[in-house]
Amino acid sequence: MNSDPKYLTIFRQGNIHIVDMFEQNTLFPKREITIEDSFIQDICRDVQRITLLANRRYFDSSVKQGDTLVLEELKKVGSVIFSQLLPDEVKTNLRNSKSTALFLKLDEHLIHIPWELCFDGNDFLTTKFRTGRQILTAQTFQKKGQRPHINQDSKVKMLIIVDPSETLKYAQEEAESLCSILDKSTNIDVELIGGQQATKMNLISELNGKDIVHFIGHSFFDVRHPENSGWVLKNSILTPSEIIRMDLPPFMVFSNSCQATAAKNHLMGYVYDEQSFGVGGGFLLSGVQNFIGPFWIVHDEDSVSFSSDFYKAFMAGSSLGEALHIAKENIIREKGWDNLLWASYVLYGDPTLRIKSNRDKEKVEEKIIHNDDLEFKTVTTPQSDVSSLNYESLVYKTKSSIFKPIIISLALIILLGLGIYIFAPTIIHSFSDFISNRLETKWYPVSGSWGYKDGKYTLITEFWDGTAVSYFDQKEFSNFQLTMNIYKGEEAWPDAAFGVIISSNVKGDALILYFRDGEAGWVIERNGVRGEIIGKALSDVPAKSRLKLIGAKGSYQAYLNGIKLAEIENNLFTKGKIGVIIESRWRIPPGFKNIEVKKLEGL
């Protein structure tokens, strides 16, 4: 790889882009390009269209392996970004350059543009260069205790935060994989915290002074109040403003969550808000110098291998940019170009930063990508077996006092779930009494069959098989898939149902924050064969009002075991109670006292 990095700086004044580029011994003259806001928004909308297309094809088993439709669409929009947003001299230089580190110094009003997806006719910037972003901002903030580097002579302090909301299916698998890799390094002290122990108080205490933080969970962006954005915890949000007040913020944060760096929500909801950087920007403003996160929703099962590949390379001596590049190569080779995980992850920080461990490292062979057919050659990375024993030993070694009560609680919940599954027809009303006595801030699983499988407790029987692949924010609930086959034949639990049924495996944690009082609800209709949900803002629904359905000219197309939504509305919505289905588990939202579980008429 060419050792001389490039520096591409892009400012924006009104509708004018001011672009200059610098590399060793060469300074390109500044160039100005007129770009309308509406054109930039059109680009972002097209990126969203492609990501939704990729998600749908990802879950469609009928799509043939190697289908390149998504890749071709991404090339088109990448070509537009490259040709229209960059001056000719810069385009020529980038097109003719060999692979090297590329620093993208971006105006704060331009960070929502996926610059890494620029396509020069042969390569995307993100697959050719080792890119790293820096934000150019006029905002004033005070940096506290900023580290100039990670001290290689002392042990690196790392914190892994595992699924604070307890809703992420692949969180444990990712933690196991990371612990297996990191446990082999003698110069890293790893602490792990998760579940109910990952409270705001505990996290603020644990985050301070750590060198590296890896977050596995969900993030949330509040369009109306960006300052309330952050990481989703069990019953709260850890916000950038709270991170800013830390005395010694982490040197590097890897936020493996959906929406983590979708700053200002442009790639999801497309609400243009120039005053907020989103979750990733909050870390940068707090003094975190290096932040890695995804632009859009991540398929959790693939993000496990992605993050593992990144740490294998990084701990073996690769730079941040190189390690991220290797992880992207691997996911492309394993899953293909249509899986957009390779395009999602972006680095805010220094792509040339390296860390050395004291143990002998396996050599990581770096591959320079520059060819016409976008084929990848073999990449050699360190091999490491993933073992749950390594994960468990590390957990008990570092946080034994925390995880023992969690495991005990999990066992009780599992036993409770099994009992409900077996004896549901006779004990469901007793279970509702149990809830009313203890329902404060926790979620309680009500259905599903739990068992011990493959070395871990898992949900064996699911009562629905739909998958939500889109996005939700406070203002509108759009493009979610609604699955109505929750009940299966004679096993239906009609008297356990109450409230509106929502299927969401990506934003349910944020959704519940708006249901705290339990006095407002959602308007839902299945609209078309894909079952997309149309919603109405909670703020527009009067408290304790009976909800009304909206949709395609009053044609109700959604059914629940033969009952139309119109009939469900009449039976369930009179008190504004809400039930939510998240991650294939029926859960009771917090805040409802003395719940009367009402049997539906007609079931």
Buried (B, 14 or more C-beta within 10 A) or exposed (E): BBEEBBBBBBBBEEEEBBBBBBBEEEEBEEBEBEBEEEEBBEBBBBBBEBBBBBBBBBEEEEBEEEBEEBBEBBBEBBBBBBBEBBBEBBBEBBEEBEBBBBBBBBBBBBBBBBBBBBBBEBBBBBBBBBBBBBBBBEEEEEEBEEBEEBEEEEBBBBBBBBBBBBBBBBBBBBBBBBBBBBBBBEBBBBBBBBBBBBBBEBBBEBBBBBBBBBBBBBBBBBBEEBEBBBBBBBBBBBBBBBBBEBEBBBBBBBBBBBBBBBBBBBBBBBBBBEEBBBBBBBBBBBBBBBBBBBBBBBBBEBBBBBBBBBBBBBBBBBBBBBBBBBBBBBBBBEBBBBBBBBBBBBBBBBBBBBBEBEEEBBEBEBBEBEEEEBEBEEBEBBEBEBBBEBBBEBBBEBBEEBBEEBBEEBEEBBEBBBEBBEEBEEBBEEBBEEBBEEBEEBBBBBBBBBEEEEEEBBBEBBBBEBBBBBBBBBBBBBBBBBBBEBBBEEEBBBBBBBBBBBBBBBBBBBBBBBBEEBBBBBBBBBBEEEBBBBBBBBEEBEEEEEBEBEBEEEEBBBBBBEBBBEBBBEBBBEBBBBBBBBBBBBBBBBBBEEBEBBBBEEB
